[in-house]
Every structure is written in structure tokens, then in C-alpha cells.
Amino acid sequence: MAMEIPIFPLGTVLFPGGRLPLRIFEPRYVEMTKACIRDNTLFGVALIVGGFEVGTPAVPAKVGCTARIIDWDVPNPGLFTLNSQGETAFRLLDRRTQPDGLIVGTVELIEPPDPTGVPERYAPMQQLLADLIQEIGEDNFAKPPRFDDAAWVACRLAELLPIPPERKQKLLEATRPLAMLSDVETLLRDLRDDRS
């Protein structure tokens, strides 16, 4: 089923269940934020594939993630600080740019995968994630943690990995949780090899 949502092109990738703090100051996004708070509606986060975050509307990737504002503050007039949380991956079917520069996209939500257990061989990745969450602080992650869900573990590690956004985008586009876990395992191995 297709739906229309405002699209926020960013230089980062948001995963389902992920947290994304934002500072909103451009008028088009301030208005978008006010509408999302007022109506409790979603906006879409998509990686920029052409252009920049500020100024002329950027070109968003074809796959993104819906986001919901979970808390917000207005430290100065015309400035919002938000905490948003990723909900569901989507496919961008069509987009148009409003006169104020806000991109509105027709999107199709991508059905989340069925919960898939984490095979024993990935236990070290579960432990690594648990250690990272402890180190970073549990408040920076959605609750409850789901260490027994392959997609959740893969998404949390993917968002924390120090890899280019384009690599994260490929992980967001993966549809099979165990294949995604395997890709994350390979990326972790590559990072370890680069450091040794």
C-alpha cells in the first residue's frame, strides 16, 4: 500500500529500530517537524545520493526508513532538537518537491522480515553488541533490546560500524536477516584485519 510522507535526505542511514538525534533549523524541515509533532505522523529518512543536506533539495536513495519523533525541544525560535526512531524500511516510488523545497515522496513500506533467531555461530556478535550498548549507554537505544532477533542485532551493529554510508545503505536494502548478519560479520572481520 502506497502512502505519502515528507522525505528528509541525510548523509546518514537510519535503520528500523534505530535512534536518530536531529537539529532542525531549515524552514522547510521546521514546518515538517511541526506537522509531524502536531499530527503524530511519520517522515522518511533517505541517504543522499546526489546533492547536499542544506540548500537545494538533494536526491534521496530509493530505499529509506520511516521515522517517528519520540521527543523534542525548542532551544531557540526556529530551532528544534529531536530524537527520532526508525520504524519501517520503505521503497521510494515517486517524489515531488514543494515550493518551499520540501520533498514529498510516495512510498511503499517494505514488509519487515519474520523474527529470526540468532544462530550460535553469531554469539560473539551478540556479545559485541551487548558490550557496545553498555559502553554507549542503554538510553541511546530503543527498548527492549532484542538480542535473540537476527535483524535487530544486524541493524544495531550496522548503525554502529565505522563504515561509509553507502555500505550501510546496502545493509538497509538487505531483506534476509541472516544474510545481513553474515554481511556485518564480514565487515567486522575486514575492520579487524585493517587494524592489525
N, C-alpha and C positions, 0 to 999 in steps of 0.2 A: 504494500500500500504506500503510495507516494504522499509526501507532506512537504509543506513549505516552511523553511526556517532561515533565519539570518545566518550567514556564514562569516566566521572570523578567521581569516587566513593568518597563520602564525609561522614563525620559524622553528616551531616545535611540534611534536606529535603527541596527541592525547590518546590514551588507551581506555577502554571500558574499565570502570572502577578506579581510574587514576585521579589524582588531585592536581589541579592547575590553579595556582595563585596568579592573579592578573591585576595590573594597574591600568585603568581605563581613563583616557583623557581626550581622545579624538572625539569630536562632537557626534559623529555617526555611531560610534560604539557606546558613548554615554547614553544616547537615545535608545539604542538596542538594549542596554543594561536596564534602563528604567522600565522598558516594556516587559523584559523577562522577569524582573522582580515583581512588577505590578500584576502580571497575568500568570506568574509561576510557569513560564514556558521555557523551552529549550533553545539553545543556539548551537550552531555547528562549528567545531574547530577542525580546520584542514591545513595541512602543511603547504606552505608557499612553494609553488614550482616555477613561478616567474614573478618578478617584481619585489616589493619590499613591504614591511609591516605598516609603515607610515606613508601617508601621501596617496598617490594614485592607487586605486584598487588593485590588489595583487591577484595573480592567477592561482586558485586553490587546487590541490590534488583532487583526484576523482573519488578517493576514499578518505573519509574523516570519521570523527566521533562526535556524537551529540554531547552537550554539556549542560548541567543544571547548576545554577548559583546556589550554594549552600549557606554562605554568609557573606556579608558585605559591610563596607563602611564608607563614609564620605569625609575624608580628612580635610578636603578643601572644596569649595564650589567648583563643579566641573571636573572633579577627580573622584573616581570610585576605586577602592581596593576590594577585590573579590576573591573568594575561594570558590572554585567551581569543581565539579566532579564529572568525569566521563561516564556516560551511560551505555550507549549502543553505537556500534560502528555503522556507518551509512555509505551508500554509493550516491554520488552527486550525478543526477540525471540531466539537470539543466540549471542555468543560473542567469540572473539578470542583475544589473547594477542600478540602484535607485539614484535619483538626482543628488542625494546627499553623499553618495559614494558607498553606501552600504550594499553588500552583495546579498541577494536573497536567492537561495537555492531550492530547487525541487529535489528532494532526496528520497531514497528508498532505504529503509532500515534493513541491515543485514542480520538475519536470524542468528542469535547467539548460539554457539555450539552447546550440545548437551554436556552437563557436568561430566568430566572425565577424570578418573583418579590419576595420581602421580605414580608411575612405575618405580620400583625400588631403585633402579639404576640412577634415578634423578634425585635421590635422597640428599646428596651433597649440595644440590642447587636449592632444595628446600631449606637446608641449614644455613646456606649463604644468605638467602633472603631473610630468614628469621634474624640473623646477626645484623644485617643491614638495617632492618626495621627498628631493631633495638637501638642501634647506633644513631640513626637519623631521628628517631622519636616516633612512637606509635601514633601520635596525634596528627602526623603528616600523611596518614594512610586511612582509607575507608575501613570502617569496622562492619562486621567482624572479619578478621583475617581468614583466608580460605586456603591454607597450606595443602589441603588434600585435593584441590582443584587445579588441574594442569594449566588451564587457560589463565587462571588468576595468577599462578606462580610465574608463568611465562610473561604475562603483561607487566607484572611488578618489576621483574628483573630487566625486561626490555626498556622500561622507562628510566631505570637507574643506570644502565650501561653507558659508559662514556664512548658512544659511537655516533657517527654523523646521523642527522635527522633522516636522510634518505634510506639508511639501513633500518631505522626504526619504522619508517613508513612501510617497508617490505614486511616487517613483522606484523604491523597492524593489518595488512592485507591478507595475511595467512588465515586460513579458515579452519585448519585442523589443529587442535591444541597440542597433540603430541609432536606433530611436525614443527610447530612453533617452539616447543621446549627443546627439541633437537637442534634447531637453528640457534637458539640462545646458548645452548651448551657449546656449540661450535664457536660462537662469537666470544664466549668466556675463555675458551681454550686459546683462541687467537690472541686475545688481550694478554693472557698469561705468557704466551710464547714471546710476544713483543717486549715484555718487561724483563724476560730472562736473558 
